[in-house]
Amino acid sequence: MGNSTPIKTQPNMVFSYESINDALYNHHPELSGYWTSLGWDEEFAVATYDLEDGSDHEVIIRRDGSVSAPDPVIKEMEEIAAA
Protein backbone atom coordinates (compact mmCIF):
# COMPACT_ATOMS: atom_id res chain seq x y z
CA MET A 1 0.00 0.00 0.00
CA GLY A 2 1.46 3.27 -1.02
CA ASN A 3 -0.44 5.64 1.23
CA SER A 4 -0.83 4.67 4.87
CA THR A 5 -1.43 6.48 8.10
CA PRO A 6 0.98 5.42 10.83
CA ILE A 7 -0.06 2.50 13.00
CA LYS A 8 -1.59 4.02 16.10
CA THR A 9 -1.53 2.78 19.64
CA GLN A 10 -4.95 4.08 20.60
CA PRO A 11 -7.64 1.72 21.87
CA ASN A 12 -9.48 -0.33 19.28
CA MET A 13 -12.45 1.37 17.73
CA VAL A 14 -15.78 -0.39 17.34
CA PHE A 15 -16.46 -0.79 13.63
CA SER A 16 -19.65 0.81 12.42
CA TYR A 17 -20.64 2.67 9.28
CA GLU A 18 -19.94 5.95 11.09
CA SER A 19 -16.59 5.01 12.69
CA ILE A 20 -15.24 3.61 9.42
CA ASN A 21 -16.31 6.71 7.47
CA ASP A 22 -14.68 8.89 10.13
CA ALA A 23 -11.37 6.99 9.76
CA LEU A 24 -11.59 7.28 5.97
CA TYR A 25 -12.36 11.01 6.20
CA ASN A 26 -9.44 11.57 8.57
CA HIS A 27 -7.10 9.89 6.08
CA HIS A 28 -8.50 11.88 3.11
CA PRO A 29 -11.83 13.76 3.17
CA GLU A 30 -12.99 12.36 -0.19
CA LEU A 31 -12.48 8.73 0.86
CA SER A 32 -15.59 8.79 3.03
CA GLY A 33 -17.91 9.58 0.14
CA TYR A 34 -16.74 7.58 -2.86
CA TRP A 35 -16.51 3.91 -1.84
CA THR A 36 -18.74 1.41 -3.65
CA SER A 37 -18.83 -1.33 -1.01
CA LEU A 38 -17.95 -1.52 2.64
CA GLY A 39 -17.53 -4.48 4.96
CA TRP A 40 -15.72 -5.53 8.11
CA ASP A 41 -14.88 -8.39 10.39
CA GLU A 42 -13.25 -8.62 13.80
CA GLU A 43 -9.91 -7.20 12.64
CA PHE A 44 -10.25 -5.07 9.50
CA ALA A 45 -12.72 -3.06 7.51
CA VAL A 46 -12.45 -2.91 3.73
CA ALA A 47 -13.81 -0.16 1.51
CA THR A 48 -13.80 -0.85 -2.23
CA TYR A 49 -13.43 1.95 -4.76
CA ASP A 50 -14.31 1.68 -8.47
CA LEU A 51 -12.11 4.25 -10.18
CA GLU A 52 -12.78 6.21 -13.36
CA ASP A 53 -10.22 4.12 -15.27
CA GLY A 54 -12.31 0.98 -14.61
CA SER A 55 -10.02 -0.45 -11.95
CA ASP A 56 -11.15 -1.31 -8.47
CA HIS A 57 -9.07 -1.07 -5.30
CA GLU A 58 -9.46 -1.91 -1.65
CA VAL A 59 -8.68 0.45 1.21
CA ILE A 60 -7.95 -1.22 4.56
CA ILE A 61 -9.07 0.30 7.86
CA ARG A 62 -7.63 -1.18 11.05
CA ARG A 63 -9.25 -1.20 14.47
CA ASP A 64 -6.72 1.37 15.69
CA GLY A 65 -8.07 3.81 13.09
CA SER A 66 -5.12 3.61 10.71
CA VAL A 67 -5.86 3.42 6.99
CA SER A 68 -3.93 1.98 4.04
CA ALA A 69 -4.96 3.22 0.61
CA PRO A 70 -3.38 2.41 -2.78
CA ASP A 71 -1.80 5.34 -4.57
CA PRO A 72 -4.33 5.25 -7.48
CA VAL A 73 -7.20 5.74 -5.01
CA ILE A 74 -5.51 8.71 -3.33
CA LYS A 75 -4.66 10.19 -6.74
CA GLU A 76 -8.30 10.04 -7.83
CA MET A 77 -9.48 11.48 -4.50
CA GLU A 78 -7.04 14.37 -4.97
CA GLU A 79 -8.46 14.98 -8.45
CA ILE A 80 -12.00 15.00 -7.05
CA ALA A 81 -10.99 17.42 -4.28
CA ALA A 82 -9.35 19.75 -6.81
CA ALA A 83 -12.41 19.84 -9.11
N, C-alpha and C positions, 0 to 999 in steps of 0.2 A: 504494500500500500504506500503510495507516494505521499499522502497528506494525512498525518495523524496528529491528534492532540497528545500531549504527554500522558503516560499512564499516571493516574492520580491515586492518592492513598486515602481518599475520602470514603466514608461508609458506602456500602452498596445501595444503589437506588432501587426502588421498586419499579419494575417496568410497567408502564401504562402508555396509552396513546399520547397523553400529555407529557410525561417525563421523557419519552423518547424524542418527541418533537422539540422539547426544550434543549436536549443534548445536541440534536442536529442543528438547531438555531444557533446555539452557542458556538458551534464549530464554524458554521457559515450560515447567515440568515436565510439564504435561499434554499438550503437543504430541507428545511422543515415544510416547504410547500410544494415540492416537485417530485416526491417519490411516487411510484406507481403501485408498490405493494410493501407491506410492513408486517413483520412477524417477530416473535421472540420465544425463547425458551428460558431455562433456569440461568443460563450464563451469558447469552448474547442476544441482541436484537439485530435484525437485518432489514435495511430499507433498500429496495431495488429501484433503480432509476433507468428509464428508457430514454436515451439521449437522441438528439436531433439526427445524428448520423446513423441511427438504426441500431446502435449497440446498446446493450444493457449491462449495468454494473451494480455490484452490491456494496453498500456502506455498512460497516460493522459498528455497533454501539455496545460498549461494555458496561457492566453494572456499576463501575466506578465513574461513569459519565464520559469516559474518553471515546473518541470517534476515530475510525480509520476510513478514509475516503480515497478512491483512486483518483489520480490526477485528471483524467478526462471528465470526471464528474465535477470536480472543483472548477476546472476550466469553463465548463458550460454554465455553472452557477455564477461565475464571475461575469460571463457574457450577459446573462439574464440581469444581474445587478446593474450592469453598465448601460443597459437599454433604457 
